[in-house]
Amino acid sequence: MITGPIIAEMAALVGDPARATMVAALVDGGALTATELAAAARITPQTGSGHLAKLTEAGVLSVARNGRHRHFRLASPAVADMIDGIVAVALSKRPRYL
């Protein structure tokens, strides 16, 4: 199986700074509204909705309606593991200052 394109697609999806911030805000297992996630990423709610639609469509996030609000959370523990892995690799190569 050729996995390169699959990896590239997922990396591009979570590699956008606003989407990465939104996903990172959910790593603790909680759920946040679209407005809260847009604020965390410092983007407008309209822009946030577009990002959240992409993340939900790709299976990175799941959404539950609660009245007029939509609450987003990571779709699975595998997504949290993916984000934790990316962070671990990124932090292992950070310069260390004395």
DSSP file (Angstrom, degrees, kcal/mol; ACC not computed):
  #  RESIDUE AA STRUCTURE BP1 BP2  ACC     N-H-->O    O-->H-N    N-H-->O    O-->H-N    TCO  KAPPA ALPHA  PHI   PSI    X-CA   Y-CA   Z-CA
    1    1 A M              0   0    0      0, 0.0     2,-0.8     0, 0.0     0, 0.0   0.000 360.0 360.0 360.0 134.9    0.0    0.0    0.0
    2    2 A I        +     0   0    0      1,-0.1     4,-0.3     2,-0.0     0, 0.0  -0.799 360.0 170.4 -90.4 112.3    1.3    3.4   -0.9
    3    3 A T     >  +     0   0    0     -2,-0.8     4,-2.7     1,-0.1     5,-0.2   0.553  51.0  93.1-101.6  -9.2    0.9    5.6    2.2
    4    4 A G  H  > S+     0   0    0      1,-0.2     4,-2.6     2,-0.2     5,-0.2   0.915  88.5  45.4 -53.0 -51.2    2.8    8.7    1.1
    5    5 A P  H  > S+     0   0    0      0, 0.0     4,-2.3     0, 0.0    -1,-0.2   0.859 112.7  52.0 -63.0 -33.4   -0.2   10.6   -0.3
    6    6 A I  H  > S+     0   0    0     -4,-0.3     4,-2.2     2,-0.2     5,-0.2   0.927 111.4  46.5 -67.2 -44.1   -2.3    9.7    2.7
    7    7 A I  H  X S+     0   0    0     -4,-2.7     4,-2.8     1,-0.2     5,-0.2   0.926 112.8  50.3 -61.9 -44.9    0.3   11.0    5.1
    8    8 A A  H  X S+     0   0    0     -4,-2.6     4,-2.4    -5,-0.2    -2,-0.2   0.894 109.6  50.7 -62.4 -40.5    0.7   14.2    3.0
    9    9 A E  H  X S+     0   0    0     -4,-2.3     4,-1.9     2,-0.2    -1,-0.2   0.933 114.5  42.4 -64.1 -46.1   -3.0   14.8    3.0
   10   10 A M  H  X S+     0   0    0     -4,-2.2     4,-2.5     2,-0.2     5,-0.2   0.899 113.9  52.1 -68.1 -39.8   -3.4   14.5    6.8
   11   11 A A  H  X S+     0   0    0     -4,-2.8     4,-1.2     1,-0.2    -2,-0.2   0.901 110.4  48.2 -63.2 -40.8   -0.2   16.4    7.5
   12   12 A A  H  X S+     0   0    0     -4,-2.4     4,-0.7    -5,-0.2    -1,-0.2   0.882 110.6  52.9 -65.9 -37.2   -1.4   19.3    5.3
   13   13 A L  H >< S+     0   0    0     -4,-1.9     3,-0.5     1,-0.2    -2,-0.2   0.949 120.5  29.8 -64.5 -50.1   -4.8   19.2    7.0
   14   14 A V  H 3< S+     0   0    0     -4,-2.5    -1,-0.2     1,-0.2    -2,-0.2   0.530 108.1  75.3 -88.8  -4.9   -3.4   19.5   10.6
   15   15 A G  H 3<  +     0   0    0     -4,-1.2    -1,-0.2    -5,-0.2    -2,-0.2   0.648  67.2 102.3 -81.7 -15.2   -0.4   21.5    9.4
   16   16 A D  S <X S-     0   0    0     -4,-0.7     4,-3.2    -3,-0.5     5,-0.3  -0.534  78.5-130.4 -66.0 131.2   -2.3   24.7    8.9
   17   17 A P  H  > S+     0   0    0      0, 0.0     4,-2.0     0, 0.0     5,-0.2   0.866 104.3  46.4 -55.9 -41.1   -1.5   26.9   12.0
   18   18 A A  H  > S+     0   0    0      2,-0.2     4,-2.1     1,-0.2     5,-0.1   0.939 116.2  44.3 -68.0 -45.3   -5.2   27.7   12.7
   19   19 A R  H  > S+     0   0    0      1,-0.2     4,-2.7     2,-0.2     5,-0.2   0.894 111.8  53.7 -66.2 -38.3   -6.3   24.1   12.4
   20   20 A A  H  X S+     0   0    0     -4,-3.2     4,-2.6     1,-0.2    -1,-0.2   0.904 109.2  49.0 -61.9 -40.5   -3.4   22.9   14.4
   21   21 A T  H  X S+     0   0    0     -4,-2.0     4,-1.8    -5,-0.3    -1,-0.2   0.905 111.2  49.7 -65.3 -41.3   -4.3   25.3   17.2
   22   22 A M  H  < S+     0   0    0     -4,-2.1     4,-0.5     2,-0.2    -2,-0.2   0.932 113.5  45.1 -62.6 -45.9   -7.9   24.1   17.1
   23   23 A V  H >< S+     0   0    0     -4,-2.7     3,-1.4     1,-0.2     4,-0.4   0.912 111.1  53.4 -65.3 -42.1   -6.9   20.4   17.3
   24   24 A A  H >< S+     0   0    0     -4,-2.6     3,-1.0     1,-0.3     4,-0.3   0.838 101.0  60.9 -62.6 -32.3   -4.4   21.1   20.0
   25   25 A A  T 3< S+     0   0    0     -4,-1.8    -1,-0.3     1,-0.2     3,-0.2   0.690 107.8  46.0 -67.1 -16.5   -7.1   22.8   22.1
   26   26 A L  T X  S+     0   0    0     -3,-1.4     3,-2.0    -4,-0.5    48,-0.4   0.418  80.6  98.2-105.3  -0.2   -9.0   19.5   22.1
   27   27 A V  T <  S+     0   0    0     -3,-1.0    -1,-0.1    -4,-0.4    -2,-0.1   0.773  72.0  68.7 -62.6 -26.1   -6.1   17.1   22.9
   28   28 A D  T 3  S-     0   0    0     -4,-0.3    -1,-0.3    -3,-0.2    -2,-0.1   0.538 118.1-107.5 -72.2  -3.5   -7.1   17.0   26.6
   29   29 A G  S <  S+     0   0    0     -3,-2.0    -2,-0.1     1,-0.3    -1,-0.1   0.385  78.7 124.8  96.7  -4.0  -10.3   15.1   25.6
   30   30 A G        -     0   0    0     -5,-0.2    44,-0.4    43,-0.1     2,-0.4  -0.152  56.4-121.7 -80.7 179.5  -12.7   17.9   26.1
   31   31 A A        -     0   0    0     42,-0.1     2,-0.3    -3,-0.1    42,-0.2  -0.971  25.4-173.8-124.5 140.4  -15.2   19.4   23.7
   32   32 A L  E     -A   72   0A   0     40,-2.0    40,-3.4    -2,-0.4     2,-0.1  -0.931  25.0-110.6-131.4 155.4  -15.4   23.1   22.7
   33   33 A T  E  >  -A   71   0A   0     -2,-0.3     4,-2.3    38,-0.2     5,-0.2  -0.331  33.8-107.7 -77.4 166.1  -17.8   25.1   20.6
   34   34 A A  H  > S+     0   0    0     36,-0.8     4,-2.4     1,-0.2     5,-0.2   0.887 121.5  53.0 -60.2 -39.7  -16.9   26.5   17.2
   35   35 A T  H  > S+     0   0    0      1,-0.2     4,-2.2     2,-0.2    -1,-0.2   0.913 109.1  48.3 -63.7 -43.2  -16.7   30.0   18.7
   36   36 A E  H  > S+     0   0    0      1,-0.2     4,-2.2     2,-0.2    -2,-0.2   0.892 112.7  48.4 -64.9 -39.8  -14.3   28.9   21.4
   37   37 A L  H  X S+     0   0    0     -4,-2.3     4,-1.9     2,-0.2    -2,-0.2   0.889 110.5  50.6 -69.6 -38.5  -12.1   27.1   18.9
   38   38 A A  H  X>S+     0   0    0     -4,-2.4     5,-2.3     2,-0.2     4,-0.5   0.915 111.1  49.5 -63.7 -41.6  -12.0   30.1   16.6
   39   39 A A  H ><5S+     0   0    0     -4,-2.2     3,-0.9     1,-0.2    -2,-0.2   0.905 108.6  52.7 -63.9 -40.9  -11.1   32.3   19.5
   40   40 A A  H 3<5S+     0   0    0     -4,-2.2    -1,-0.2     1,-0.3    -2,-0.2   0.876 113.3  43.8 -61.5 -37.0   -8.3   29.9   20.5
   41   41 A A  H 3<5S-     0   0    0     -4,-1.9    -1,-0.3    -5,-0.1    -2,-0.2   0.482 110.7-124.8 -86.5  -2.8   -6.9   30.0   16.9
   42   42 A R  T <<5 +     0   0    0     -3,-0.9     2,-0.3    -4,-0.5    -3,-0.2   0.915  69.4 121.1  57.6  47.4   -7.4   33.8   16.8
   43   43 A I      < -     0   0    0     -5,-2.3    -1,-0.2    -6,-0.1    -2,-0.1  -0.862  69.8 -87.8-130.4 166.9   -9.5   33.7   13.7
   44   44 A T     >  -     0   0    0     -2,-0.3     4,-2.7     1,-0.1     5,-0.2  -0.369  36.8-115.2 -72.0 155.1  -13.0   34.8   12.8
   45   45 A P  H  > S+     0   0    0      0, 0.0     4,-2.3     0, 0.0     5,-0.1   0.860 116.8  55.5 -57.9 -35.1  -15.9   32.5   13.5
   46   46 A Q  H  > S+     0   0    0      2,-0.2     4,-1.4     1,-0.2    -3,-0.0   0.928 110.4  43.8 -64.5 -44.5  -16.6   32.3    9.7
   47   47 A T  H  > S+     0   0    0      1,-0.2     4,-2.0     2,-0.2    -1,-0.2   0.905 111.9  54.9 -65.1 -40.9  -13.0   31.2    9.0
   48   48 A G  H  X S+     0   0    0     -4,-2.7     4,-3.0     1,-0.2     5,-0.2   0.884 102.4  56.6 -58.8 -40.4  -13.2   28.8   11.9
   49   49 A S  H  X S+     0   0    0     -4,-2.3     4,-2.1     1,-0.2    -1,-0.2   0.897 106.5  49.8 -60.8 -40.2  -16.3   27.2   10.5
   50   50 A G  H  X S+     0   0    0     -4,-1.4     4,-1.8     2,-0.2    -1,-0.2   0.924 112.9  46.0 -63.5 -44.4  -14.5   26.4    7.2
   51   51 A H  H  X S+     0   0    0     -4,-2.0     4,-2.4     1,-0.2    -2,-0.2   0.919 112.4  50.6 -64.0 -43.6  -11.6   24.9    9.1
   52   52 A L  H  X S+     0   0    0     -4,-3.0     4,-2.4     1,-0.2     5,-0.2   0.864 107.1  54.5 -64.7 -35.5  -13.9   22.8   11.4
   53   53 A A  H  X S+     0   0    0     -4,-2.1     4,-2.6    -5,-0.2    -1,-0.2   0.922 109.8  47.0 -62.8 -43.4  -15.8   21.5    8.3
   54   54 A K  H  X S+     0   0    0     -4,-1.8     4,-1.9     2,-0.2    -2,-0.2   0.924 113.6  47.6 -63.7 -44.7  -12.5   20.3    6.8
   55   55 A L  H  <>S+     0   0    0     -4,-2.4     5,-2.3     2,-0.2     6,-1.4   0.873 114.7  46.2 -65.9 -37.1  -11.4   18.6   10.0
   56   56 A T  H ><5S+     0   0    0     -4,-2.4     3,-1.2     4,-0.2    -2,-0.2   0.919 111.0  51.5 -71.0 -44.2  -14.8   17.0   10.6
   57   57 A E  H 3<5S+     0   0    0     -4,-2.6    -2,-0.2     1,-0.3    -1,-0.2   0.850 109.3  51.3 -61.3 -34.8  -15.0   15.8    7.0
   58   58 A A  T 3<5S-     0   0    0     -4,-1.9    -1,-0.3    -5,-0.2    -2,-0.2   0.541 117.1-113.1 -81.0  -6.9  -11.6   14.2    7.2
   59   59 A G  T < 5S+     0   0    0     -3,-1.2    -3,-0.2    -4,-0.3    -2,-0.1   0.633  87.0 115.5  85.0  13.5  -12.5   12.4   10.5
   60   60 A V  S   <S+     0   0    0     -5,-2.3    15,-2.7    -6,-0.2    16,-0.4   0.871  80.3  28.7 -79.2 -39.4  -10.1   14.3   12.7
   61   61 A L  E     -B   74   0A   0     -6,-1.4     2,-0.3    13,-0.3    -2,-0.3  -0.850  66.9-152.7-119.0 155.0  -13.0   15.9   14.7
   62   62 A S  E     -B   73   0A   0     11,-2.7    11,-2.0    -2,-0.3     2,-0.4  -0.894  14.9-148.3-119.0 157.8  -16.5   14.8   15.6
   63   63 A V  E     -B   72   0A   0     -2,-0.3     2,-0.4     9,-0.2     9,-0.2  -0.973  10.8-170.4-131.7 141.2  -19.3   17.1   16.3
   64   64 A A  E     -B   71   0A   0      7,-2.2     7,-3.0    -2,-0.4     2,-0.3  -0.998  20.8-132.2-129.8 133.9  -22.4   16.9   18.6
   65   65 A R  E     +B   70   0A   0     -2,-0.4     2,-0.3     5,-0.2     5,-0.2  -0.669  21.3 179.4 -85.2 137.9  -25.3   19.4   18.6
   66   66 A N  E >   -B   69   0A   0      3,-3.2     3,-1.7    -2,-0.3     2,-0.4  -0.806  67.0 -57.2-136.0  92.4  -26.4   20.7   21.9
   67   67 A G  T 3  S-     0   0    0     -2,-0.3    -1,-0.1     1,-0.3     0, 0.0  -0.579 119.6 -19.6  68.4-128.2  -29.3   23.1   21.2
   68   68 A R  T 3  S+     0   0    0     -2,-0.4     2,-0.3    -3,-0.1    -1,-0.3   0.510 124.3  87.8 -89.5  -3.7  -28.0   25.8   18.9
   69   69 A H  E <   - B   0  66A   0     -3,-1.7    -3,-3.2   -36,-0.0     2,-0.5  -0.682  64.1-148.2 -97.4 148.9  -24.4   25.1   19.7
   70   70 A R  E     - B   0  65A   0     -2,-0.3   -36,-0.8    -5,-0.2     2,-0.5  -0.970  11.7-156.0-112.0 128.5  -22.1   22.5   18.1
   71   71 A H  E     -AB  33  64A   0     -7,-3.0    -7,-2.2    -2,-0.5     2,-0.3  -0.916   8.7-157.1-107.8 127.4  -19.4   21.0   20.3
   72   72 A F  E     +AB  32  63A   0    -40,-3.4   -40,-2.0    -2,-0.5     2,-0.3  -0.785  17.3 164.7-104.9 145.7  -16.3   19.6   18.7
   73   73 A R  E     - B   0  62A   0    -11,-2.0   -11,-2.7    -2,-0.3   -42,-0.1  -0.946  49.1 -74.8-146.7 166.4  -14.0   16.9   20.0
   74   74 A L  E     - B   0  61A   0    -48,-0.4   -13,-0.3   -44,-0.4   -14,-0.1  -0.422  41.8-132.3 -63.2 140.9  -11.3   14.7   18.6
   75   75 A A  S    S-     0   0    0    -15,-2.7   -14,-0.2     1,-0.1    -1,-0.1   0.769  76.4  -8.6 -70.5 -26.8  -12.8   11.9   16.7
   76   76 A S    >>  -     0   0    0    -16,-0.4     4,-1.3     1,-0.1     3,-0.8  -0.989  68.8-100.9-162.1 163.5  -10.8    9.1   18.3
   77   77 A P  H 3> S+     0   0    0      0, 0.0     4,-2.5     0, 0.0     5,-0.2   0.796 117.1  67.0 -61.1 -26.6   -7.9    8.3   20.5
   78   78 A A  H 3> S+     0   0    0      1,-0.2     4,-2.2     2,-0.2     5,-0.1   0.860  97.8  52.2 -63.0 -34.5   -5.8    7.7   17.4
   79   79 A V  H <> S+     0   0    0     -3,-0.8     4,-2.4     2,-0.2    -1,-0.2   0.923 109.3  48.7 -67.0 -43.4   -6.1   11.4   16.5
   80   80 A A  H  X S+     0   0    0     -4,-1.3     4,-2.8     1,-0.2    -2,-0.2   0.907 111.2  50.7 -61.6 -41.1   -4.8   12.3   20.0
   81   81 A D  H  X S+     0   0    0     -4,-2.5     4,-2.4     2,-0.2    -1,-0.2   0.895 108.9  52.0 -63.1 -39.6   -2.0    9.8   19.5
   82   82 A M  H  X S+     0   0    0     -4,-2.2     4,-2.3     2,-0.2    -2,-0.2   0.942 112.6  44.3 -61.3 -47.6   -1.1   11.4   16.2
   83   83 A I  H  X S+     0   0    0     -4,-2.4     4,-2.5     1,-0.2    -2,-0.2   0.919 112.7  51.4 -65.0 -43.9   -1.0   14.9   17.6
   84   84 A D  H  X S+     0   0    0     -4,-2.8     4,-2.4     1,-0.2    -1,-0.2   0.891 110.3  50.6 -59.6 -38.9    1.0   13.7   20.6
   85   85 A G  H  X S+     0   0    0     -4,-2.4     4,-2.3     2,-0.2    -2,-0.2   0.907 109.5  49.3 -65.5 -42.9    3.5   12.0   18.2
   86   86 A I  H  X S+     0   0    0     -4,-2.3     4,-2.6     1,-0.2    -2,-0.2   0.930 112.9  47.8 -61.7 -44.6    3.9   15.1   16.1
   87   87 A V  H  X S+     0   0    0     -4,-2.5     4,-2.8     1,-0.2     5,-0.2   0.911 110.2  52.3 -63.6 -42.7    4.6   17.2   19.3
   88   88 A A  H  X S+     0   0    0     -4,-2.4     4,-1.6     1,-0.2    -1,-0.2   0.917 112.3  44.7 -60.9 -43.9    7.1   14.6   20.6
   89   89 A V  H  X S+     0   0    0     -4,-2.3     4,-0.8     2,-0.2    -1,-0.2   0.924 114.1  49.8 -66.2 -43.5    9.1   14.6   17.4
   90   90 A A  H >< S+     0   0    0     -4,-2.6     3,-0.7     1,-0.2    -2,-0.2   0.909 112.3  46.9 -62.4 -42.1    8.9   18.4   17.2
   91   91 A L  H >< S+     0   0    0     -4,-2.8     3,-1.0     1,-0.2    -1,-0.2   0.789 102.6  63.7 -72.1 -26.7   10.1   18.9   20.8
   92   92 A S  H 3< S+     0   0    0     -4,-1.6    -1,-0.2     1,-0.2    -2,-0.2   0.733 107.0  44.0 -70.0 -19.5   12.9   16.4   20.4
   93   93 A K  T << S+     0   0    0     -4,-0.8    -1,-0.2    -3,-0.7    -2,-0.2   0.309  84.6 118.5-107.4   7.9   14.6   18.6   17.8
   94   94 A R  S <  S-     0   0    0     -3,-1.0     2,-0.1    -4,-0.1    -3,-0.0  -0.484  75.6-101.4 -71.5 143.9   14.2   21.9   19.6
   95   95 A P        -     0   0    0      0, 0.0     2,-0.6     0, 0.0    -1,-0.1  -0.407  33.8-137.3 -63.3 140.0   17.4   23.7   20.4
   96   96 A R        -     0   0    0     -2,-0.1     2,-0.4    -3,-0.1     0, 0.0  -0.890  17.4-161.6-104.4 124.9   18.3   23.3   24.1
   97   97 A Y              0   0    0     -2,-0.6     0, 0.0     1,-0.1     0, 0.0  -0.827 360.0 360.0-106.3 142.7   19.6   26.4   25.8
   98   98 A L              0   0    0     -2,-0.4    -1,-0.1     0, 0.0    -2,-0.0   0.442 360.0 360.0 -86.2 360.0   21.5   26.4   29.0
